[in-house]
Structure formats: structure tokens, C-alpha cells
Amino acid sequence: MDAKEKRYDLEERTMIFAQRVRNFCLQVPKNSANAEYIPQLIKSSSSPGANYIEANEKLGDKDFGMRIKICLKESKESHYWLRLMVIDDSPELEKERTVLRQEAKELVLIFSSILNKRGNT
């Protein structure tokens, strides 16, 4: 697999993450806490994919590094909002939240690795 194929795999992975988070948010209980958390989670979970696409259309090395740092930051933030989401002891929602939190952690590791390899930490 060449670098171009790997890049698109991560684009696809971040898009799937954003879609799964969106679907999760559509299922969580409607309450005042989630009314605040949902918009934050939707924004942070969709940002890594959009910024990764922009990173691959970089204007230079500094632009690439900045975009990847945003991907990292937003992945961490997604994990945070997932932890706060109120799910009313629903086993199905807890299972999906666990999967999404793990994916957020893995995205953090991937974007950290990209930065470390480039010396942009």
C-alpha cells in the first residue's frame, strides 16, 4: 500500500467515526445536559476528518503540522464529550460509547504518531 492509499484510508476512517458519532447522538436521551454536549461532540468528531483532508492539500509543512495538531486536539475533545454524554444506563448506548471512545483514543495515537514522525510535537 502506498502513501496515497494510506492517506485515503485515514480519511475514510475519520469520516466513519464522524458518522457513527452522529448516529450515536441521534439515539441518546434528550435532556438539558445532552442538549449542550451533542453539538460539541458533533463538531469535535467531524473536525479530524475535515482537517486531515485539508492537511493532505497542504500549503507547506507548517500548514500540514497545524492541521494534524487540530486533528489531534479534536480527537481528544471527542473522547472528553463522549465521557460526559448522559445515556441513562442503556447497555446498547454504553457499548457504542465504549467503541467510539476507543476509536477516539486510536485517532489520538495515530495523529500523535504522524506529528512525532515529522518532528512537529
Secondary structure, 3 states (H helix, E strand, C coil): CCHHHHHHHHHHHHHHHHHHHHHHHHHCCCCHHHHHHHHHHHHHHHHHHHHHHHHHCCCCHHHHHHHHHHHHHHHHHHHHHHHHCCCCCCHHHHHHHHHHHHHHHHHHHHHHHHHHHHCCC
